[in-house]
Amino acid sequence: MPIIWCAISGHGFGHAAQVVPVLNELGRHVPRLTAILRTTVPSTFFQDRLTVPWSPQAVQQDVGCIQKGPLDIDIPATWEAHREFHATWESRVNAEAAAMRAAGPDLILADTPYLAVTAGAQAGIPAIVVANFTWTEVLMSLDAADPPRQSLLQSMRNAYGQASTALRIAPGLPLLGIPNVVDVAPIAEPAPSQRDGLRSRLGIIASERLVLVGFGGIPLETLPWDHMEQMTGFQFLVDGVKPPTLSRVHSLSAVPFSFKTVLASVDLVMTKPGYGTIVEAVALGLPVLYVRRYNFADEAPLVAFLHDYGRGRELSRQDFISGHWRPALEAALSDSASPHRPPLTGASDTAKALLRYFQ
C-alpha cells in the first residue's frame, strides 16, 4: 500500500490548507494512497476536506512562532521555544526516524517542519519540502542577530539542506538553504458557494452584506463588538464566542458549514494576510479587507499577490481595534475584480512532481 508521511506545521491552518489539495490530487493518480498526518493541527480540520484515507498522529513537528493573538508575535517567547525544541533535537530526530521506519512510507512531505527532513535522511526515506516559506526565513527577521540565535538558525538551515527537493508554492519566499528548488503555481481548492443557505440560516436580508471575520487558526481575543452592532447594512460572522446580546454578529459554530464553505458564501472576508485565506479569496474573486502584521516574512508576497490578482484593501491596526471599519469595507466591496487571473494549478503541479516516488 503506498504511504505518504506528511509533516505539517501546526502554526495556524495555512500549511494544512496547502497540503490537503495536493493529497487529494495525488490520490487521483495513486490507487490506495494513504496519508499519515504527523501534525498538531486538529483532526477536525481534515474532515470533509481530505479525500484519501488518512491517519492522524498528533506529534509536534516544529515551533513556528509563539503568538499573542493572530496579529502579534511574542519574539522572546518564540526564540525561547525554539531553544527548548532544539535542546532535545537528537532525541526528537531519533523518535521521528524510528516512527518513519515502522510506518514504511514511500515519501516524506514537509510543510514546513525541518525535523521531518532530518529524520527522513536518517531513516533513508526521501523528504520533499512543499511550502511557501521556511522557518529559517521567518526567524531571520525576528531580532536574530545574537550568536545563540544565529546558531539555532544555522541548525535549521542544515536540516532543510538535507531535503531531496523543495517545491516552492507561489506566492512565496526563496526557500533559502535548500539546494534544489522547483517553482509551482499557487494552491487553492475553494468550496462551492452555499450563499443562499447561509443567509437563510442567519436570517439575513438581501440588502445586507455578510462579512466573515476570520484570522486563521489563532483566535482573536476581542473585537469592537459595539461598533459592529451599530454598523447598519452589515452582518458579521466570527470564529469564536460572541456576546449573546448582539444581533448583527454571529458565531461560525452556529452554522452547519465548514470555514471553506463560509468563505465561498460571504460578501467579504476580513483577515490577516495568511496563505490559505488570501489565495482562496483570489480564486473566488472575494473582496478582502486585511490587517497587516508587518513582521511576518511571507506577508509581503501575499499582499502583492492579492493586489495583482484579487480585490484587496488594507485596514490599519488602529482602525481595526477602534472599529472604524465602514469606509474600508465599502471601498473593498466597490473594487472591481482584477482582469488578470493567476494559474491555480499548484496542487496538480505538486502531485505530478511527487508521482515518481510512487511508481
PyMOL commands that set and color helices and strands:
alter all, ss='L'
color gray80, all
select helices_A, chain A and resi 14-27+43-46+75-87+89-103+114-123+135-139+147-160+195-202+225-229+252-254+259-263+275-284+299-309+317-322+326-334+346-358
alter helices_A, ss='H'
color red, helices_A
select strands_A, chain A and resi 3-8+34-39+54-57+107-111+127-131+165-169+181-184+209-213+234-238+249-251+268-271+287-290+311-314
alter strands_A, ss='S'
color yellow, strands_A
deselect
rebuild
show_as cartoon
